[in-house]
C-alpha cells in the first residue's frame, strides 16, 4: 500500500462525503470520509429518496442482505419526504446499543466506504472522533467490511483502537472502555425510562460473529486490517501512543490550533484573549525533531493547504500534509451549495471571520466557527433555538444509582436543556453558550431536522486558512473541484508531474 503525501481531512458530519473522498482518491491521494453520525446521515439520505441510487447500490453490495433489506424498508421514502415533514428519528444509544442501532451503524459505515471506493483502486480512509465512543465498534466493523484502507481518529487519545482493529480483522470480539465522569448520587425515574436497564459495565462490546456475512460475499477472510493514523496536537501524545497503544500505530497527523473543527485545548490551561478565544503559545507547538525519532510517517495539519506549506512539511521530515478547509468548499463536498456560495463570496469580499469558540462543543474542546448570517454563530439565532437533545452523539457517560440502589450508567450533554443537565448531576455553569453541534452540523449538509414551527440552523466550521481563500477562488472560481485542490497543493512535487 503506497503511503500518501496528501490526506484530505475527514470533516464535519457529511462534509467529507463519499463523493469528495472518491474524487481525491482518484487523484492518487488519500480520500477520507467522515465517520461521524453516519447512521443518522444514512437514514436521512434514504428518507430524501436516494435520488441517484447510490445507497441502493451500496445496500445491494452489503454482505448481510437481510439487514440491508430491513433498514431500507424502515427508512426509504421513494419520492423523498415532504419538505416540511420531520425526519424519522434514529434512537439515541446508551452503553448497550440495541440490535437496530448496531445494524444501522454497520450498514451506514459500509455504504460510505463502499461508495468512496467504487470504480477505482485508490486509497480510502475514514475519520472518527475518539470523544464519540458508543458507535465506534460497529462503525469500524462496517468500514472494514467495505475494505477501508485507513482509519484516522482524533479528539482524544485513541490508545485502544489499534488493537481493536487487529482483533476485528481476525473476527474476534472486541471491547472499548467507556469514559465515565463523576458519580451522581441517584438517577431519576425519567432517566431510567430513557436509558433503559443501563448496567454499570463501563465497557462497550461488539462481536462480529453476531453479524455473520453471507458466504462468499466478503472478498477475503480475515478482514483486511486498515492502517491506523492518530490525529494529535503534540509530539508528547504521539510518543505516548507509539509506546502504549494496544497495537501498532501506523502514523500521526500533527494538527495545530489553526485547523478547523475541534482543536486541542492549550497546554497548561485555557486563558482567553480579549475577543474570547483560547490563547495558544510556544508549548502548543509540536517538536518535530522528537517526532522524527519515532521513525513513523507523520503529516502536518492546520493551514497547510498550499504547495509552499507542503514543501515546508517535507523539509521537516513529514510524509506530507492533511488539508481540510480548501476541500470543505469544493463542489464535491457535502456542504449545501447556498452555504458554499455565501462563504466563498465572503472570502472574495474579504469579510470572512473565524472564531475559536471555547464553549460551543459539548466535548469541551475549542471549536472553530465561521461567523455567518443565519447560523448558530449569531447570538440571536442561538438564543432563539430551543434546546433539544434528540441525537445525543456528544453526550458523556456518568455513573449513578437507580432508586433500587443499583449502579447504572446515564448520559448527559451540556447542550441539552439546562434543567435536564443539572438534574443529571451537571453544573449549570457548564451549559453556558453550549451549542447543539449534532443538529447544526446535519443542517450544514442539507439534512436539517424540521420541527413544528422551525428548522434547525446550521453551524459552519473552517480553519484559519479560510481567511486566505481569495487568491485560490479568484483563480479557480467558486465551483472549483477537489482535483483543483490536489493539483494546487502538489504543483511543486514530482507527483503532479507523474500524473499529468
C-alpha positions in Angstrom: 0.0 0.0 0.0 1.5 3.3 -1.0 1.8 6.0 1.7 0.0 9.2 0.5 1.6 12.6 0.6 -1.8 14.4 0.8 -4.6 13.4 3.2 -8.0 15.0 2.7 -9.4 15.9 6.1 -12.4 13.9 7.3 -14.5 16.9 8.1 -17.8 17.6 9.9 -20.9 15.5 9.5 -21.3 14.5 5.9 -18.9 17.3 4.6 -16.2 14.8 3.8 -18.7 12.5 2.0 -18.0 9.6 -0.3 -18.1 11.9 -3.4 -15.3 14.0 -2.1 -13.2 11.1 -0.8 -13.6 9.3 -4.1 -12.5 12.4 -6.1 -9.4 12.8 -4.0 -8.5 9.1 -4.1 -8.8 9.0 -7.9 -6.1 11.7 -8.0 -3.8 9.3 -6.2 -4.0 10.7 -2.7 -5.9 9.6 0.5 -9.6 10.4 0.3 -11.2 10.3 3.7 -14.9 10.1 4.6 -16.2 11.4 7.9 -17.5 8.6 10.1 -19.3 11.0 12.5 -23.0 10.3 12.8 -23.1 8.2 9.7 -26.1 6.2 10.9 -28.2 9.4 11.0 -26.8 10.7 7.8 -27.6 7.4 6.0 -31.1 7.3 7.5 -31.9 10.8 6.4 -30.5 10.3 2.9 -32.8 7.3 2.5 -35.8 9.5 3.6 -34.8 12.0 1.0 -35.3 9.3 -1.6 -31.8 8.4 -2.6 -32.4 10.2 -6.0 -29.2 9.0 -7.6 -29.5 5.4 -6.5 -26.1 5.4 -4.7 -27.4 4.0 -1.4 -29.3 1.3 -3.3 -26.0 0.1 -5.0 -24.3 0.1 -1.6 -27.2 -1.9 0.0 -27.1 -4.4 -2.8 -23.4 -5.0 -2.2 -23.7 -5.3 1.6 -22.8 -8.8 2.7 -25.6 -9.0 5.2 -28.6 -8.6 2.9 -31.3 -9.2 5.4 -30.1 -6.3 7.5 -29.9 -4.0 4.4 -33.4 -5.0 3.4 -34.9 -4.4 6.8 -33.3 -1.0 7.2 -34.2 0.0 3.7 -37.9 -0.7 4.3 -37.8 1.2 7.6 -36.3 4.4 6.2 -36.6 4.6 2.5 -39.2 7.0 1.0 -39.3 6.6 -2.8 -40.1 10.2 -3.7 -38.5 11.7 -0.7 -40.3 13.0 2.3 -42.2 16.3 2.1 -40.1 19.4 2.6 -41.9 20.4 5.8 -42.0 16.9 7.3 -39.6 15.9 10.0 -37.1 13.1 9.6 -37.8 9.8 11.3 -35.5 9.5 14.3 -32.6 7.2 14.9 -32.9 6.1 18.5 -30.3 7.6 20.9 -27.8 5.0 22.2 -26.7 4.2 25.7 -23.9 2.0 26.7 -25.8 -1.1 25.4 -26.8 -0.2 21.8 -29.7 -2.3 20.6 -29.7 -4.5 17.5 -31.4 -1.9 15.4 -28.8 0.8 16.1 -25.9 -1.6 15.7 -27.1 -2.9 12.3 -27.7 0.7 11.1 -24.1 1.6 12.1 -22.6 -1.3 10.3 -24.6 -0.7 7.1 -24.1 3.1 7.1 -20.3 2.8 7.5 -20.1 0.1 4.9 -22.1 2.1 2.5 -20.0 5.3 2.8 -16.7 3.4 2.3 -18.1 1.2 -0.5 -19.3 4.2 -2.5 -16.0 6.1 -1.9 -14.1 3.0 -3.2 -16.4 2.3 -6.1 -14.9 2.1 -9.6 -11.2 2.6 -8.8 -8.3 1.2 -6.8 -7.2 4.2 -4.8 -6.9 4.6 -1.1 -9.9 5.5 1.2 -9.8 6.3 4.9 -12.5 7.0 7.4 -12.2 9.5 10.3 -13.8 9.1 13.7 -13.8 11.2 16.9 -12.5 9.5 20.0 -14.9 11.5 22.1 -17.8 9.8 20.4 -17.3 6.3 21.7 -20.6 4.5 21.7 -20.9 4.0 17.9 -17.2 3.2 17.4 -17.0 -0.6 17.4 -19.8 -1.5 14.9 -18.8 1.5 12.8 -15.3 0.2 12.5 -16.6 -3.2 11.5 -18.9 -1.8 8.8 -16.0 0.2 7.3 -13.7 -2.8 7.4 -16.4 -4.9 5.6 -16.1 -2.4 2.8 -12.3 -2.7 2.7 -11.4 0.6 4.2 -7.6 1.3 3.9 -7.0 3.8 6.7 -8.7 4.6 10.0 -8.0 8.1 11.4 -9.0 9.2 14.8 -8.6 12.4 16.8 -10.4 14.5 19.5 -8.9 12.3 22.3 -6.2 9.7 22.9 -7.2 6.6 21.0 -4.9 4.1 22.7 -7.3 1.1 22.3 -8.2 1.4 18.6 -5.1 -0.2 17.0 -5.6 -3.4 19.0 -9.3 -3.4 18.3 -8.5 -3.2 14.5 -6.2 -6.2 15.0 -9.0 -8.2 16.7 -11.8 -7.2 14.3 -9.6 -8.2 11.3 -9.3 -11.6 12.9 -13.0 -11.9 13.6 -12.7 -11.7 17.4 -15.0 -10.0 19.9 -13.8 -6.6 21.0 -14.4 -4.2 23.9 -13.8 -0.5 24.4 -13.7 1.2 27.8 -16.2 4.0 28.1 -15.1 7.3 29.6 -17.3 7.7 32.6 -17.5 11.0 34.5 -18.1 11.6 38.2 -20.8 9.8 40.1 -24.3 11.2 40.6 -25.9 10.0 43.8 -29.2 8.9 42.2 -30.7 8.6 38.8 -34.3 9.6 38.4 -37.2 7.6 37.1 -37.3 9.6 33.9 -33.6 8.8 33.2 -34.2 5.1 33.9 -37.0 5.1 31.4 -34.8 7.0 28.9 -31.7 4.8 29.3 -33.4 1.5 30.0 -31.7 -1.1 32.1 -28.3 0.5 31.7 -25.9 -1.7 33.6 -22.9 -0.1 35.1 -20.4 -2.1 33.0 -18.0 0.6 31.7 -17.1 -1.3 28.6 -18.7 -1.3 25.1 -18.8 -4.7 23.5 -19.1 -6.0 19.9 -18.8 -9.4 18.4 -18.5 -9.8 14.6 -19.9 -13.4 14.9 -23.2 -11.9 15.8 -23.3 -10.5 12.3 -22.1 -13.2 10.0 -21.6 -12.1 6.4 -23.2 -14.1 3.6 -20.9 -16.8 2.4 -18.7 -15.6 -0.4 -19.8 -12.0 -0.1 -16.7 -10.7 1.6 -13.6 -10.9 -0.6 -11.2 -12.1 2.0 -11.3 -13.5 5.5 -9.9 -12.5 7.8 -10.8 -8.9 7.0 -8.0 -6.5 6.0 -6.6 -4.6 8.9 -6.6 -1.0 7.9 -3.7 1.2 8.8 -4.3 3.4 11.8 -3.3 7.1 12.0 -3.8 9.0 15.2 -4.6 12.7 14.9 -2.9 14.5 17.8 -1.6 18.0 18.6 1.8 17.3 20.1 4.9 15.1 19.9 4.2 14.1 23.5 0.9 12.4 22.6 2.4 10.8 19.6 5.2 9.3 21.6 2.8 8.1 24.3 0.7 6.4 21.6 3.7 4.9 19.9 4.7 3.3 23.2 1.5 2.5 24.9 -1.2 1.9 22.3 -2.9 -1.5 22.3 -1.5 -2.2 18.8 0.7 -0.7 16.1 0.1 3.0 15.2 1.0 3.4 11.6 1.4 7.2 11.6 0.3 10.5 13.0 -1.4 13.7 11.9 0.0 16.5 13.9 -2.8 19.1 13.9 -2.3 22.6 15.2 -4.8 25.0 16.5 -5.3 26.7 13.1 -7.1 23.7 11.8 -10.9 23.6 11.5 -13.3 21.7 13.7 -12.2 20.7 17.1 -8.9 22.0 18.4 -6.9 20.6 21.3 -7.1 22.9 24.4 -4.0 24.9 25.1 -1.4 23.1 27.2 -1.2 24.3 30.7 -4.8 25.6 31.0 -7.0 27.9 29.0 -6.7 31.7 29.1 -8.9 33.8 26.8 -8.0 36.7 24.6 -10.0 40.0 24.7 -12.2 38.5 21.9 -12.9 35.4 24.0 -10.7 32.9 22.1 -8.2 30.5 23.7 -4.6 31.7 23.7 -2.1 29.3 22.3 1.7 29.6 22.9 5.0 28.0 22.4 4.1 25.0 24.4 1.4 24.1 21.9 3.9 23.8 19.0 4.9 20.2 18.3 8.6 19.3 18.5 9.2 17.8 15.0 12.7 16.7 16.0 11.1 14.4 18.6 8.5 13.2 16.1 11.2 12.2 13.6 12.8 9.9 16.3 9.6 7.8 16.2 10.5 6.6 12.7 6.9 6.6 11.6 5.2 8.7 8.9 3.6 11.9 10.1 1.6 14.6 8.3 1.2 18.2 9.4 -2.2 19.9 9.5 -3.6 23.3 10.3 -3.2 25.9 7.5 -1.1 23.6 5.3 -3.2 23.9 2.2 -0.6 25.2 -0.3 2.3 24.0 -2.3 4.7 26.0 -0.2 3.4 24.6 3.0 3.7 21.1 1.6 7.4 21.8 0.7 7.9 23.2 4.3 6.4 20.0 5.8 8.5 17.7 3.6 11.7 19.7 4.6 10.8 19.0 8.2 10.7 15.2 7.6 7.0 14.9 7.3 5.4 12.4 4.9 3.1 15.2 3.7 0.1 17.3 4.9 -3.5 16.9 5.8 -5.8 19.6 4.3 -9.4 20.3 5.2 -10.6 23.9 4.6 -9.9 24.0 0.8 -11.7 20.7 0.3 -14.6 21.8 2.5 -15.9 24.3 0.0 -15.2 22.4 -3.3 -18.1 21.2 -5.3 -17.8 17.6 -4.3 -18.1 18.3 -0.5 -21.4 17.8 1.3 -21.8 21.4 2.5 -25.0 22.9 1.0 -24.5 24.8 -2.2 -26.0 28.0 -0.8 -23.6 28.0 2.2 -20.6 27.4 -0.1 -21.7 30.3 -2.3 -22.0 32.6 0.7 -18.7 31.6 2.3 -16.7 31.8 -1.0 -18.3 35.2 -1.8 -17.3 36.5 1.6 -13.8 35.2 1.0 -13.7 37.2 -2.2 -15.0 40.2 -0.4 -12.6 39.9 2.5 -15.3 39.7 5.1 -14.9 36.2 6.5 -14.1 35.8 10.2 -13.2 32.7 12.1 -13.8 32.4 15.8 -12.3 29.7 18.0 -15.2 29.1 20.3 -14.1 27.7 23.7 -17.7 26.8 24.7 -19.6 25.7 21.6 -18.8 22.0 21.7 -20.2 19.7 24.4 -16.9 17.8 24.1 -15.1 20.6 26.0 -12.7 21.1 23.1 -12.4 24.5 21.4 -14.3 24.5 18.1 -13.6 26.7 15.1 -16.7 28.6 13.8 -17.2 30.8 10.8 -19.3 33.9 11.5 -22.1 33.7 9.1 -25.6 35.1 8.9 -28.4 32.7 9.6 -26.2 30.2 11.6 -25.6 29.4 15.2 -22.7 31.8 15.1 -25.2 34.6 15.5 -26.3 35.3 19.1 -29.9 35.9 18.0 -30.1 32.5 16.2 -28.5 30.8 19.2 -30.9 32.4 21.7 -34.0 31.7 19.6 -33.2 28.0 19.2 -34.9 25.7 21.7 -32.5 23.4 23.5 -33.3 19.9 22.2 -31.0 16.9 22.6 -32.5 14.2 20.3 -29.4 12.9 18.7 -27.0 12.6 21.6 -23.7 11.8 20.0 -21.7 14.2 22.2 -23.3 13.1 25.4 -20.9 12.0 28.1 -21.5 9.0 30.4 -21.7 9.2 34.2 -22.3 6.7 36.9 -25.3 6.8 39.3 -27.6 4.6 41.3 -31.2 3.9 40.4 -33.9 4.0 43.0 -33.3 0.5 44.0 -29.7 1.4 44.8 -28.2 -0.5 41.8 -25.3 1.2 39.9 -26.2 2.3 36.4 -24.7 4.5 33.6 -26.5 7.5 32.4 -25.8 10.1 29.7 -25.9 13.9 29.7 -25.0 16.7 27.4 -24.3 20.4 28.4 -26.1 21.3 25.2 -29.4 19.8 26.3 -32.0 21.7 28.4 -30.3 23.2 31.4 -32.8 21.8 33.8 -32.2 18.3 32.5 -28.4 18.6 32.6 -28.5 19.8 36.2 -30.9 17.1 37.2 -28.4 14.6 36.0 -25.7 16.0 38.2 -24.1 18.5 35.8 -23.3 22.1 36.6 -25.4 24.9 35.3 -22.2 26.8 34.5 -21.3 24.1 32.0 -24.3 24.8 29.9 -23.4 28.4 29.1 -23.0 29.1 25.4 -23.1 25.4 24.5 -24.4 24.7 21.0 -26.1 21.6 19.6 -23.4 20.6 17.1 -25.2 17.4 16.3 -28.3 19.1 14.8 -26.4 22.1 13.5 -23.8 20.1 11.5 -26.5 18.0 9.9 -28.2 21.2 8.8 -24.9 22.3 7.2 -25.1 19.4 4.7 -28.8 19.9 4.0 -30.1 17.3 6.5 -31.7 19.7 9.0 -34.4 18.4 11.2 -37.8 20.1 10.7 -39.7 20.8 13.9 -43.3 22.1 14.3 -42.6 25.7 13.6 -38.9 26.0 12.8 -35.9 24.3 11.2 -32.6 23.5 12.9 -30.0 26.2 11.9 -26.5 25.2 10.6 -23.1 25.9 12.0 -20.0 26.2 9.7 -16.6 25.2 10.8 -13.4 26.0 8.9 -9.7 26.5 9.7 -7.8 29.8 9.7 -6.9 29.1 6.1 -10.4 30.2 5.2 -9.2 33.8 5.6 -6.8 33.3 2.8 -9.0 31.6 0.2 -9.4 34.7 -2.0 -6.4 34.1 -4.5 -7.3 30.5 -5.0 -11.0 31.2 -5.6 -10.2 34.1 -7.9 -8.1 31.7 -10.0 -10.3 28.6 -9.9 -13.8 30.1 -9.5 -16.5 29.4 -6.9 -17.3 26.0 -8.5 -13.8 24.6 -8.1 -13.2 20.9 -7.9 -11.4 18.6 -5.5 -9.0 17.9 -8.4 -8.1 21.5 -8.5 -7.2 21.5 -4.8 -5.0 18.4 -5.2 -3.1 20.0 -8.1 -2.8 23.3 -6.3 -1.1 21.6 -3.3 1.1 19.1 -5.3 2.1 21.6 -8.0 5.8 21.8 -6.8 6.2 18.0 -6.5 7.2 15.2 -8.8 3.9 13.5 -8.0 1.9 16.1 -10.1 4.4 15.8 -13.0 4.0 12.0 -13.0 0.2 12.2 -13.0 0.0 14.8 -15.8 
